[in-house]
Amino acid sequence: MEKLFQLKENKTTIRREIIAGITTFVSMAYIFFLNPQILGQAGVPTQAVFLAAILVAVFGTLFMGFFANVPFALAPGIGMQAYFTYTIVFGFGFTWQQALAIVFLVGVVDIVITLTHGRRAIVKGIPSELKAAIGGGIGLFVTYIGLKNAGFINFIVDPGNIVTLNGKPFTGEAHGTLNSILANGGVTPELTKFNHPSALLALIGFIILVVLVMRRVPGAFLISLIVTTLIGIPMGVTNTHIGAGTSVGHAFSELGQVFGQSLGAQGMGSLFDSWHHASLALVTIFAMGLTGLFDAIGTLIGIGNQTGIFSKQDQKAFDSSTGFNSKMDRALLVDTFTTAFAGIVGTSNTTTFIESASGVAAGARTGLANIVTAIGFALMILFAPFVGVVPTAATSPLLILVGIMMMGEFKKISWESLEVALPAFFTSVFMAFSYSISYGIAAGFIFFIIVKFTLGKFKEVSPVLLIVSAFFLVNFVVLAFM
């Protein structure tokens, strides 16, 4: 054990690593109930998603522990779950099989970039304040989704503002079954009156979560999820029916229907069947890969540097070395391989979870803590029958608060400077209100170039930014003529 994880060198003990690993597990367990709720809306069988997330988390967390020897656990990221369902499937019109193919390709591209050290050029080529705007914008996006799913926001649609009905121009009358409405900017949002049991339960759950988090209660997210679900029983919101179709055996049967779909005819086989699909897929792959890269690096540096998990030699090796001698290099490689694996198994992109900070705070310094966390993840398989029990009202508060926490990235932006504020604003706001992380990144990059050109500072625009922005512009032109 000592030789494998170098406990003495990292100034830790087996007991401390075990306690810290359990702490990380408790802090992250909620994600396995949230993942099926979001991806399930895209049509992916919920129990399959539940198991897929667990398998991927176990794989990535063990890989991180043994290969990189750092206490950072991996699981499907919340921002990427939202991106998968609300942007790729609902917004761009891809099937969930094609969306999984995109996840797999993101992992493959990231692996190539990481192995060739191309990530260094990308990281250095994009201004730090735009990176912060991307992180904060994803937080705004996730919070907005949480507010909508909780039922806190209603939308008033005046007939005069309806553009199309069921995909056809609106003539003033509705015929047949109502499937979709496209309205213009005249749609008005309003706060709900909280007279619906589901919205009221979500409000109760959010208050419980805030109290627990503010009191720094370990496992606050998981406790809130369980308590809110139980409160929802007498309110008639929680579904207490657990039938034969929700057993662990049935869950594995569903997983068999999803596993490998990303590489099949309905996935990769149809992903590039038209110029429209191809352009959207390429933009999405880039945007997801870029976001995942920043997310992973931000989490690793943010937690690792503060605690000494990454030494100065590690940081120097990451910045200049051509090999994989540093823990950070190896950790990033694990992150990319795990995302590729996620696409094959049947879930959204994985990320190095910020909740790992709870385990680090409890004393985790090596990969041994990850082994303990992974064992906890594996035991979650036994809870597959309860996937359909947890109501949206119990998971929505988690989205809202996680999004709020992610918006802490905004403090890194110099808002008093319009040169900085304009591209940062469009990056973050477009993510939430266009329901697309891709379009937010595109808006930020394009306005950054416009601002620099206007101020005569075009030399400050990196070739990476120019190439990416040009690709985004071509995509917008293609979409305009579709």
KELUM-661613 format. One record per residue (C-alpha): residue number from 1; residue in three letters; x, y, z. Coordinates in pm, whole numbers. Last residue first. Example, Ala and Ser with C-alpha at 12.3 -4.5 7.8 and 13.67 -1.06 7.14 Angstrom:
// KELUM-661613
R   n res   east  north     up
R   2 SER   1367   -106    714
R   1 ALA   1230   -450    780
// end
This chain:
// KELUM-661613
R   n res   east  north     up
R 482 MET  -3113   2572  -4390
R 481 PHE  -2980   2907  -4510
R 480 ALA  -2929   3066  -4168
R 479 LEU  -2786   2740  -4027
R 478 VAL  -2508   2736  -4288
R 477 VAL  -2420   3098  -4211
R 476 PHE  -2412   3024  -3837
R 475 ASN  -2178   2727  -3895
R 474 VAL  -1944   2935  -4109
R 473 LEU  -1931   3192  -3828
R 472 PHE  -1846   2924  -3568
R 471 PHE  -1563   2792  -3787
R 470 ALA  -1423   3143  -3825
R 469 SER  -1439   3183  -3445
R 468 VAL  -1240   2863  -3394
R 467 ILE   -970   2961  -3640
R 466 LEU   -939   3313  -3502
R 465 LEU   -928   3198  -3138
R 464 VAL   -656   2941  -3208
R 463 PRO   -458   3199  -3410
R 462 SER   -447   3417  -3095
R 461 VAL   -605   3763  -3082
R 460 GLU   -371   4007  -2906
R 459 LYS   -230   4117  -3243
R 458 PHE   -575   4262  -3321
R 457 LYS   -523   4533  -3063
R 456 GLY   -634   4829  -3274
R 455 LEU   -921   4905  -3038
R 454 THR  -1190   4809  -3291
R 453 PHE  -1006   4490  -3385
R 452 LYS   -978   4389  -3018
R 451 VAL  -1349   4452  -2960
R 450 ILE  -1456   4262  -3273
R 449 ILE  -1227   3967  -3187
R 448 PHE  -1369   3943  -2833
R 447 PHE  -1720   3978  -2975
R 446 ILE  -1661   3670  -3193
R 445 PHE  -1513   3463  -2909
R 444 GLY  -1790   3549  -2664
R 443 ALA  -2071   3483  -2911
R 442 ALA  -1922   3147  -3014
R 441 ILE  -1870   3035  -2654
R 440 GLY  -2232   3120  -2575
R 439 TYR  -2351   2950  -2892
R 438 SER  -2177   2628  -2794
R 437 ILE  -2307   2636  -2435
R 436 SER  -2659   2640  -2575
R 435 TYR  -2997   2721  -2421
R 434 SER  -3000   3049  -2618
R 433 PHE  -3084   3233  -2296
R 432 ALA  -2842   3055  -2065
R 431 MET  -2537   3022  -2287
R 430 PHE  -2601   3357  -2454
R 429 VAL  -2575   3530  -2116
R 428 SER  -2234   3385  -2026
R 427 THR  -2044   3440  -2350
R 426 PHE  -2222   3767  -2429
R 425 PHE  -2123   3913  -2093
R 424 ALA  -1762   3798  -2114
R 423 PRO  -1725   3940  -2466
R 422 LEU  -1855   4281  -2352
R 421 ALA  -1700   4290  -2001
R 420 VAL  -1334   4270  -2106
R 419 GLU  -1317   4572  -2333
R 418 LEU  -1590   4732  -2122
R 417 SER  -1350   4735  -1826
R 416 GLU  -1538   4765  -1495
R 415 TRP  -1640   4399  -1527
R 414 SER  -1284   4280  -1469
R 413 ILE  -1366   3907  -1470
R 412 LYS  -1230   3668  -1205
R 411 LYS  -1536   3730   -987
R 410 PHE  -1750   3571  -1261
R 409 GLU  -1603   3228  -1180
R 408 GLY  -1821   3221   -866
R 407 MET  -2104   3145  -1107
R 406 MET  -2027   2776  -1055
R 405 MET  -2164   2794   -700
R 404 ILE  -2492   2941   -826
R 403 GLY  -2519   2664  -1083
R 402 VAL  -2466   2400   -815
R 401 LEU  -2739   2570   -609
R 400 ILE  -2999   2572   -887
R 399 LEU  -2918   2222  -1010
R 398 LEU  -2948   2079   -659
R 397 PRO  -3282   2255   -610
R 396 SER  -3408   2080   -928
R 395 THR  -3332   1730   -797
R 394 ALA  -3607   1702   -533
R 393 ALA  -3881   1869   -740
R 392 THR  -3788   1642  -1029
R 391 PRO  -3911   1351   -818
R 390 VAL  -3696   1066   -680
R 389 VAL  -3895    742   -707
R 388 GLY  -3798    656  -1064
R 387 VAL  -3435    584   -972
R 386 PHE  -3531    384   -662
R 385 PRO  -3498     37   -820
R 384 ALA  -3133    118   -914
R 383 PHE  -3032    158   -548
R 382 LEU  -2823   -161   -539
R 381 ILE  -2598    -15   -810
R 380 MET  -2490    247   -553
R 379 LEU  -2248    -14   -413
R 378 ALA  -2017     54   -708
R 377 PHE  -1998    425   -620
R 376 GLY  -1896    343   -263
R 375 ILE  -1620    116   -393
R 374 ALA  -1506    401   -619
R 373 THR  -1481    638   -321
R 372 VAL  -1259    390   -132
R 371 ILE  -1029    350   -434
R 370 ASN  -1025    727   -476
R 369 ALA   -898    775   -120
R 368 LEU   -606    548   -207
R 367 GLY   -522    779   -497
R 366 THR   -336   1013   -265
R 365 ARG   -376   1329    -55
R 364 ALA   -715   1293    114
R 363 GLY   -729   1474    449
R 362 ALA  -1094   1563    511
R 361 ALA  -1050   1884    309
R 360 VAL   -933   1667     20
R 359 GLY  -1248   1460     56
R 358 SER  -1468   1771     47
R 357 ALA  -1264   1912   -242
R 356 SER  -1361   1606   -446
R 355 GLU  -1698   1784   -472
R 354 ILE  -1534   1983   -755
R 353 PHE  -1581   1674   -969
R 352 THR  -1328   1580  -1236
R 351 THR  -1551   1560  -1539
R 350 THR  -1751   1307  -1735
R 349 ASN  -1933   1369  -2059
R 348 SER  -2283   1224  -2091
R 347 THR  -2396    863  -2048
R 346 GLY  -2425    537  -2238
R 345 VAL  -2133    295  -2201
R 344 ILE  -1963    398  -2526
R 343 GLY  -1994    773  -2474
R 342 ALA  -1883    738  -2113
R 341 PHE  -1567    551  -2221
R 340 ALA  -1466    849  -2435
R 339 THR  -1529   1075  -2134
R 338 THR  -1317    849  -1912
R 337 PHE  -1024    860  -2154
R 336 THR  -1026   1243  -2140
R 335 ASP  -1028   1269  -1760
R 334 VAL   -758   1004  -1723
R 333 LEU   -530   1206  -1953
R 332 LEU   -598   1518  -1748
R 331 ALA   -494   1335  -1430
R 330 ARG   -175   1208  -1596
R 329 ASP    -69   1557  -1697
R 328 MET   -161   1692  -1353
R 327 LYS     42   1422  -1176
R 326 SER    348   1532  -1370
R 325 ASN    576   1314  -1579
R 324 PHE    358   1280  -1883
R 323 GLY    607   1387  -2146
R 322 THR    678   1707  -2338
R 321 SER    734   1910  -2021
R 320 SER    681   2288  -2018
R 319 ASP    365   2394  -1841
R 318 PHE    271   2058  -1685
R 317 ALA    630   1996  -1573
R 316 LYS    638   2336  -1401
R 315 GLN    310   2263  -1224
R 314 ASP    433   1923  -1107
R 313 GLN    765   2070   -989
R 312 LYS    574   2331   -792
R 311 SER    394   2044   -619
R 310 PHE     44   1927   -704
R 309 ILE   -124   1776   -399
R 308 GLY      2   2082   -211
R 307 THR   -340   2169    -74
R 306 GLN   -407   2500   -249
R 305 ASN   -242   2385   -572
R 304 GLY   -450   2070   -600
R 303 ILE   -794   2220   -538
R 302 GLY   -796   2506   -787
R 301 ILE   -543   2347  -1021
R 300 LEU   -736   2022  -1060
R 299 THR  -1078   2188  -1069
R 298 GLY   -979   2456  -1319
R 297 ILE   -790   2209  -1539
R 296 ALA  -1090   1974  -1551
R 295 ASP  -1346   2247  -1621
R 294 PHE  -1126   2416  -1881
R 293 LEU  -1077   2089  -2069
R 292 GLY  -1443   1991  -2041
R 291 THR  -1553   2325  -2183
R 290 LEU  -1315   2300  -2476
R 289 GLY  -1419   1945  -2553
R 288 MET  -1788   2033  -2533
R 287 ALA  -1743   2334  -2761
R 286 PHE  -1532   2146  -3014
R 285 ILE  -1759   1844  -3033
R 284 THR  -2064   2071  -3056
R 283 VAL  -1922   2273  -3345
R 282 LEU  -1832   1952  -3529
R 281 ALA  -2174   1798  -3470
R 280 LEU  -2361   2110  -3580
R 279 SER  -2163   2127  -3904
R 278 ALA  -2207   1755  -3976
R 277 HIS  -2579   1749  -3898
R 276 HIS  -2654   2035  -4138
R 275 TRP  -2415   1908  -4402
R 274 SER  -2597   1572  -4394
R 273 ASP  -2541   1210  -4287
R 272 PHE  -2263   1300  -4044
R 271 LEU  -2410   1153  -3725
R 270 SER  -2595    867  -3894
R 269 GLY  -2345    581  -3852
R 268 MET  -2196    733  -3538
R 267 GLY  -2523    679  -3352
R 266 GLN  -2819    510  -3513
R 265 ALA  -2591    281  -3716
R 264 GLY  -2386    185  -3411
R 263 LEU  -2087    340  -3233
R 262 SER  -2290    554  -2991
R 261 GLN  -2524    260  -2932
R 260 GLY  -2239     71  -2762
R 259 PHE  -2425     17  -2434
R 258 VAL  -2781    150  -2460
R 257 GLN  -2995   -164  -2501
R 256 GLY  -2766   -365  -2272
R 255 LEU  -2806    -94  -2010
R 254 GLU  -3179   -157  -2018
R 253 SER  -3122   -523  -1928
R 252 PHE  -2882   -416  -1653
R 251 ALA  -3160   -199  -1507
R 250 HIS  -3406   -486  -1537
R 249 GLY  -3178   -703  -1324
R 248 VAL  -3143   -424  -1066
R 247 SER  -3521   -414  -1041
R 246 THR  -3736   -128  -1176
R 245 GLY  -3960   -322  -1411
R 244 ALA  -4074   -548  -1128
R 243 GLY  -4248   -249   -972
R 242 ILE  -4151     21   -724
R 241 HIS  -4444    259   -680
R 240 THR  -4370    540   -435
R 239 ASN  -4392    822   -690
R 238 THR  -4316   1141   -498
R 237 VAL  -4548   1435   -567
R 236 GLY  -4855   1335   -363
R 235 MET  -4780   1583    -83
R 234 PRO  -4769   1295    169
R 233 ILE  -4483   1138    -36
R 232 GLY  -4305   1463   -135
R 231 ILE  -4163   1505    215
R 230 LEU  -3974   1177    162
R 229 THR  -3824   1295   -169
R 228 THR  -3725   1627    -10
R 227 VAL  -3549   1441    274
R 226 ILE  -3359   1209     37
R 225 LEU  -3238   1481   -202
R 224 SER  -3152   1720     82
R 223 ILE  -2945   1450    253
R 222 LEU  -2760   1377    -73
R 221 PHE  -2682   1744   -135
R 220 ALA  -2577   1811    226
R 219 GLY  -2336   1515    236
R 218 PRO  -2138   1670    522
R 217 VAL  -2331   1959    686
R 216 ARG  -2156   2290    619
R 215 ARG  -2426   2493    802
R 214 MET  -2466   2701    486
R 213 VAL  -2495   2381    284
R 212 LEU  -2759   2231    512
R 211 VAL  -2965   2551    527
R 210 VAL  -2945   2602    150
R 209 LEU  -3049   2242     84
R 208 ILE  -3350   2261    316
R 207 ILE  -3459   2590    154
R 206 PHE  -3423   2434   -191
R 205 GLY  -3624   2129    -91
R 204 ILE  -3908   2341     45
R 203 LEU  -3911   2541   -279
R 202 ALA  -3908   2221   -485
R 201 LEU  -4198   2087   -277
R 200 LEU  -4398   2405   -347
R 199 ALA  -4328   2376   -719
R 198 SER  -4446   2013   -718
R 197 PRO  -4754   2080   -503
R 196 HIS  -4882   2362   -728
R 195 ASN  -4994   2683   -556
R 194 PHE  -4646   2833   -567
R 193 LYS  -4768   3147   -748
R 192 THR  -4506   3101  -1022
R 191 LEU  -4273   3389  -1105
R 190 GLU  -4327   3536  -1451
R 189 PRO  -4161   3512  -1791
R 188 THR  -4302   3713  -2083
R 187 VAL  -4300   3590  -2445
R 186 GLY  -4289   3890  -2679
R 185 GLY  -3944   3789  -2798
R 184 ASN  -4090   3557  -3062
R 183 ALA  -4289   3236  -3018
R 182 LEU  -4235   2883  -3147
R 181 ILE  -4500   2639  -3024
R 180 SER  -4475   2260  -3034
R 179 ASN  -4687   1946  -3025
R 178 LEU  -5052   2061  -3007
R 177 THR  -5277   1785  -3138
R 176 GLY  -5525   1881  -3410
R 175 HIS  -5596   2233  -3531
R 174 ALA  -5497   2561  -3368
R 173 GLU  -5621   2889  -3509
R 172 GLY  -5455   3227  -3553
R 171 THR  -5267   3150  -3873
R 170 PHE  -4943   3022  -3714
R 169 PRO  -4675   2929  -3969
R 168 LYS  -4592   2554  -3945
R 167 GLY  -4357   2364  -3710
R 166 ASN  -4635   2241  -3479
R 165 LEU  -4743   2604  -3436
R 164 THR  -4514   2876  -3569
R 163 VAL  -4456   3244  -3494
R 162 ILE  -4669   3293  -3182
R 161 ASN  -4638   3650  -3052
R 160 GLY  -4994   3756  -3136
R 159 PRO  -5128   3454  -2948
R 158 ASP  -4976   3597  -2625
R 157 VAL  -4741   3352  -2453
R 156 ILE  -4695   3395  -2077
R 155 PHE  -4407   3186  -1944
R 154 ASN  -4394   3036  -1595
R 153 ILE  -4091   3023  -1365
R 152 PHE  -4050   2847  -1030
R 151 GLY  -4159   2514  -1180
R 150 ALA  -3859   2331  -1037
R 149 ASN  -3756   2232  -1388
R 148 LYS  -3754   2597  -1494
R 147 LEU  -3549   2715  -1194
R 146 GLY  -3305   2424  -1236
R 145 ILE  -3262   2495  -1608
R 144 TYR  -3184   2859  -1527
R 143 THR  -2934   2750  -1262
R 142 VAL  -2758   2520  -1509
R 141 PHE  -2727   2795  -1772
R 140 LEU  -2604   3052  -1518
R 139 GLY  -2342   2803  -1396
R 138 ILE  -2243   2728  -1756
R 137 GLY  -2198   3102  -1799
R 136 GLY  -1972   3121  -1494
R 135 GLY  -1736   2861  -1639
R 134 ILE  -1743   3012  -1989
R 133 ALA  -1696   3364  -1847
R 132 ALA  -1395   3241  -1647
R 131 LYS  -1240   3100  -1965
R 130 LEU  -1310   3432  -2137
R 129 GLU  -1134   3606  -1849
R 128 SER   -831   3378  -1883
R 127 PRO   -782   3470  -2249
R 126 ILE   -785   3174  -2494
R 125 GLY   -460   3090  -2675
R 124 LYS   -270   2971  -2366
R 123 VAL   -520   2697  -2287
R 122 ILE   -552   2599  -2652
R 121 ALA   -176   2591  -2712
R 120 ARG   -124   2385  -2396
R 119 ARG   -406   2149  -2493
R 118 GLY   -208   2055  -2802
R 117 HIS     10   1843  -2575
R 116 THR      9   1569  -2839
R 115 LEU   -134   1314  -2594
R 114 THR   -381   1570  -2456
R 113 ILE   -508   1684  -2795
R 112 VAL   -543   1325  -2914
R 111 ILE   -726   1222  -2595
R 110 ASP   -947   1532  -2618
R 109 VAL  -1045   1439  -2973
R 108 VAL  -1131   1084  -2864
R 107 GLY  -1332   1204  -2562
R 106 VAL  -1527   1454  -2771
R 105 LEU  -1584   1177  -3025
R 104 PHE  -1743    957  -2757
R 103 VAL  -1969   1241  -2638
R 102 ILE  -2072   1309  -3000
R 101 ALA  -2162    942  -3044
R 100 LEU  -2370    967  -2726
R  99 ALA  -2557   1260  -2881
R  98 GLN  -2614   1053  -3194
R  97 GLN  -2778    780  -2984
R  96 TRP  -2981   1044  -2797
R  95 THR  -3118   1164  -3129
R  94 PHE  -2996   1498  -3262
R  93 GLY  -3242   1788  -3299
R  92 PHE  -3003   2076  -3237
R  91 GLY  -3196   2233  -2949
R  90 PHE  -3376   1941  -2784
R  89 VAL  -3107   1675  -2839
R  88 ILE  -2776   1864  -2845
R  87 THR  -2881   2172  -2647
R  86 TYR  -3128   2068  -2376
R  85 THR  -3033   1705  -2329
R  84 PHE  -2656   1677  -2375
R  83 TYR  -2584   2035  -2261
R  82 ALA  -2776   1977  -1938
R  81 GLN  -2578   1661  -1869
R  80 MET  -2261   1851  -1965
R  79 GLY  -2326   2116  -1702
R  78 ILE  -2397   1850  -1440
R  77 GLY  -2077   1657  -1508
R  76 PRO  -2089   1277  -1544
R  75 ALA  -1857   1131  -1275
R  74 LEU  -1491   1154  -1172
R  73 ALA  -1322   1149   -831
R  72 PHE  -1003   1341   -751
R  71 PRO   -775   1202   -479
R  70 VAL   -444   1189   -677
R  69 ASN   -230    886   -760
R  68 ALA   -230    964  -1135
R  67 PHE   -252    605  -1263
R  66 PHE   -399    416   -964
R  65 GLY   -636    677   -821
R  64 MET   -735    840  -1150
R  63 PHE   -807    502  -1309
R  62 LEU  -1012    401  -1003
R  61 THR  -1215    723  -1024
R  60 GLY  -1260    696  -1400
R  59 PHE  -1377    333  -1398
R  58 VAL  -1602    369  -1093
R  57 ALA  -1756    690  -1231
R  56 VAL  -1810    529  -1572
R  55 LEU  -1978    225  -1421
R  54 ILE  -2195    442  -1193
R  53 ALA  -2301    677  -1474
R  52 ALA  -2386    381  -1696
R  51 LEU  -2595    223  -1420
R  50 PHE  -2815    530  -1374
R  49 VAL  -2827    595  -1750
R  48 ALA  -2955    241  -1807
R  47 GLN  -3213    295  -1534
R  46 THR  -3333    608  -1707
R  45 PRO  -3370    473  -2061
R  44 VAL  -3230    753  -2282
R  43 GLY  -3514    958  -2431
R  42 ALA  -3368   1309  -2400
R  41 GLN  -3575   1365  -2086
R  40 GLY  -3403   1061  -1936
R  39 LEU  -3072   1245  -1972
R  38 ILE  -3182   1499  -1709
R  37 GLN  -3358   1272  -1459
R  36 PRO  -3114    985  -1516
R  35 ASN  -2816   1207  -1417
R  34 LEU  -2974   1359  -1105
R  33 PHE  -3004   1027   -921
R  32 PHE  -2640    931   -983
R  31 ILE  -2525   1284   -903
R  30 TYR  -2656   1260   -545
R  29 ALA  -2373   1024   -449
R  28 MET  -2111   1300   -483
R  27 SER  -2071   1437   -128
R  26 VAL  -2121   1094     30
R  25 PHE  -1850    949   -196
R  24 THR  -1607   1232   -122
R  23 THR  -1648   1180    252
R  22 ILE  -1601    804    218
R  21 GLY  -1270    866     40
R  20 ALA  -1162   1110    312
R  19 ILE  -1230    855    586
R  18 ILE  -1035    588    395
R  17 GLU   -744    825    319
R  16 ARG   -716    928    684
R  15 ARG   -710    567    802
R  14 ILE   -446    467    544
R  13 THR   -220    754    651
R  12 THR    -99   1085    503
R  11 LYS    218   1290    460
R  10 ASN    240   1260     80
R   9 GLU    584   1095    101
R   8 LYS    455    874    380
R   7 LEU    155    757    174
R   6 GLN    346    673   -144
R   5 PHE     37    522   -314
R   4 LEU    174    191   -446
R   3 LYS    478    158   -220
R   2 GLU    281    237     94
R   1 MET      0      0      0
// end
